[in-house]
Amino acid sequence: MIKKLSKILLCVFTISIFGIMNIESAERIPYKRIDVLAVSTYKADRVVYQHVEQNFTKFYDDSFACLLIIKDNKMFFFEDGYDDRTVEMNKFIGAEAVGVLMEDELWPNKISGKLNHVIVTDRRMKVLEGFDSEKIESRFGAEYKEARDQLIKQHVQIFYSMLLQPGESEIALSRKPIPRQFFDDDPIRFFSSAAVKTKNGRVYYAADTNGDGVTDTFTVKEPDGFHWGFKSGPNLICILNNSQEDIKEMIGNLVVDATNGPEEFWNRAKKNFIQTDKIEEFVDDLYGVSEGREKYDR
């Protein structure tokens, strides 16, 4: 009996593991960090934003935010959370023997809202690369944040406008339970997402990946072929697993509003609905029940 129960539990556990793997692989968004020297073209003005918070381990840190602005054949690339991986890995190798290096010391630069790396090119030739955080932040910090915020807000507005004009776009909603441990008694959480494709082929995607009701992933892909290498990912906005409060303020309600309808949609629906004092008249006009009511009233 015990052996049989053990086999059943092992089977359930195996199925749970495979379920987690399948959902993760299905929802994973491939991307590559922006490489200014590998962009497909610098001849068209463009603003691109990446923001990734995932895959942090003792040996690897993929937590960063970066903004690429292309203007007049020049490229301006700013990064928040940049780590010199060669220097840091050498430091790790040297300290591992005595066990004095912790993860935070290995990867000291997390997303902080302040820049710590900049590259400027004229066409594809580097004319400036800086690592002095204070100087970069003082020279470009305000412009970086303004450009980033305006880019996100503009595309959030377009996302909402597509929700309000379903005939102008294709909309797909998804909601599925997040796999959990077999003995987990916590309430079931749901992975929720909304995808919108405009008539010109631009694709918007928003997701609440951990089921807390807050959108943490938002991507925008333009079908114009712009990229910086194989599987470079969404080429306008790529925000994955965000935890920063200022970004939450801009994208946090996207999935909830897409699923339930944005506030403006509810206001329009209410405005176009029948007023309370007109409902009786409306039903009477449709079915002629007023004549029958007069007979019974006598």
N, C-alpha and C positions, 0 to 999 in steps of 0.2 A: 504493500500500500504506500509506504513511504517512498519507495523507488518510483512508483507510478506517479505520485504527486510531484516528485522532483522533476520527472520528465515533462510533466505538464507545465510547471513553472518555468523550466528552461525554455520550453517552446514559446510560451507567452513572452518571456524576456527577449528571445531572439526576434520574434515578430515585432515587438516594440522598437528594438534597435533598428531593424530594417525600415520600419515606418518612419522613424526619425530621419534616417539617412535619405529616404526617398523624398520626404517633404523638403528637407534642407537642399537637396540637389535640384529639386524642381523650382525652388524659389530663389536660389542663389543667382545673383546678377554678376556676370563676369565683367571685370574692369582691369585697366592697367593705369598706373600712375602717369600723369601727364609728363611727356618728354618733349620739351620745346624744340629739340633738334630733330625730332621724328614726326612733327606735325605734317599732315598731307599738303597743306598750303598755308601761306602767311599773307596772301594777297587780298583776302577779304576780311574786313573788320569783324571781330567776333569777341564774345565774352563767354568763358567756360568756367564752371565751378565744380570741384570735387570735394567731398567731405565724407570720410570713411572712419568708422570706429569699430574695428573688429580684428580678429586673429591676433590678439595680444597674448604673447607667451614669453617665457624667459628668453627664448631664442629669436623671437620675431615680433615686430611691432608694426601693425598696419593701421595706425591711428594718426590721421593727418587731415588737413584742409588746405586746398590750394586754389588759386584763381589765376586764370590765363586771360590776358587782354591782348588782342591783336589789333593794332591800329597803325595805318599808314606804313605797312610792311615792317613794322617793329613789333616785337613780342615782349610783354611784361608779365613775368611769372612770379607769384608770391606764394609763400608756403608758411603755414602755421602748424607746428608739430614736426619739423624736420629733424631727423637724426642722421649724423654722419655714421653710417653703418660700419664702415671699415674701421674707423677709430674706436667705436664702441665695442665691436667684436674683438679687436685686439686687446682692449682693456679687460673684457670678460675673460679671454683666454689667460691673461696674465694673473688674474685674481681668483680664478676658479679653484686653484690648488689649495688656497688657504680659506676659501669659502667666505670672503668678506664682501662679495658683490651681491646686492639684492636686485630684483627686477627693476625697481624704480631708478636705481643708479645706472643700470645697463641702458635703459631707454629713458633718459631724463626729460625729453621734450614731448609733452602731450599737447593736445589742442588746448590753447589757453586764451584764444581771442587776440593774441598778439603775434605779429610776424617774426620769424627768425631765419628766413632764407629768401633771397630775391635773385632773379636772373633777368637781365635785359639783353635783347638781341637786336641787331639791325639785319633784317632778313634772317639768315640762319647763323650769323656770326655773333658770338657772345661779345658784348661790349662792357658788361658789368655782371659780377656775381658777388653777393655779399652775405655774410653770416653774422654780422653785428646786430643783435636783436634790437638794442636801443636805437641805433641809428636807422635801421630799416623801419621800425615802428614810428619813429618821429617824422620820417620823410614820407612814408606811404601808408601808414596805418589807417588814417581817416578815409583816404580814397579807396583803399581796399575794402573796408567795411561798407562804404556807401555803394560801391559797384556790386559787391556781393548781394547786399540787401535788395537793391533795385532789380537785379537779375531774378532773384527768387520771387519777389513780390509780383513782378510782371507775369511770370509763368504761372504763379498761383492764381492770378486773376483770369488768365486764359483757361486754366483748368476749370475754374468755377463757371466761366462763361459757356464752356462746352457742356457742363452738366445742365445748364439752364436752356440749352438749345440742342436737345438730343438728336434732332433731325440733321444737325450739322456735323455729327461725329458718331463714332462707334464707341459704346461704353460697355465694359465688362466688369462685373463685381464678383468677388470670390470670398468665401468665408469657410474655414475648416478648423476643426479642433486641433490644438497643438498637442502632440504626443507627450505623455508624461509617464513617470514611473508607475509601476503596477500598483504599489501600495500608497500612492499619493492621494490624500483625501482633500486636497485643496480644490476650490472650484475650477471647473474646466475653463481654460482660456482659448480664445479663437484667433487664429491668424486671419486678418482681413486685408483685402486689397481692392484697388479700383484702377482700371486702366482705361485710358481714353485715346482714341486715334482720330486725328483731325482729317479733313478731306485732303489736305496737302501731304498727308503721310506722317506728320509729326506725332510721336507717341509719348503720352504722359502716363506715369505709373506711380502710385502712392500705396504704401503698405504700413500696417501696424503689425510688426513681426512678433511681438511678445504678448499681445493680447491685453495691454493695459489701457487701451482706448485712445492712445496718442500716436499719431502718425510719426514714424521714425525714419521712413525711407521714401524718397521722392526723386524720380529721375525723369529727364526729358531728353529725347533723342530726335535729332533732325535728320531727315533722309537725304542729306546732300553729299554724303560720302566723306565728310571731314573726320579725321581720326589721327591717332599718333601711334599706330601699330596694330598688329593682329589682336582682335578681341579687346580693343581699348575701352569698350563700354559706351554707355550713354554719353553723347558728345556735346551736350549743352549743360545739363545739371546731373550730377550723380551724388546723391546724399544717401548714405547707407548707415543704418543703426545709430542715428543721431541721439545724443543725450544732452546737447547744449541748449540752455534755456532760450537764448535769443533766436535760434533756429526753430525751436518748438513753437514760438509765438507766430512764426510765419507759416509753418506747414502742419502743426499739431492736429488740426481739426479736419484735414482733407478727407481721410477715409470715413470718418463718422458722417461728415456732411454729404459725401458721395453716396453712402449707404442709405441714410435717412432723408436726404434732400437738404440742400443748403437753406438757411433762414429765408433768403429772398424767394426761394421756390415756395415755401410755406406761405409767405406773405402774398405772393401772386395767386396761389390756389385759394386762399381765404378771400381775397378781393374778388375773384371771379366766381366764387360760389354764391348760391342763392342766399339772400338775406332772410333772417328768421321770419319776419313779417310777410315775406313773399312766398314762403314754402307752400302754404295752403292753396294759394292762387295757382302756383306752378303745377301742383298735383291735380287740381281741378281741371286745368286746361288740358292736361295730358289724358285724363281718364274720364272726365265728365262726372265725377262723383258728387258734385254739388247738387245735381238734379235729384239723385237718389236720396241725399241727405234731407232735402226739403220735404220729400214725401214722409219720411220717418219723423221729422220735426213736428208735422201737423198732428 
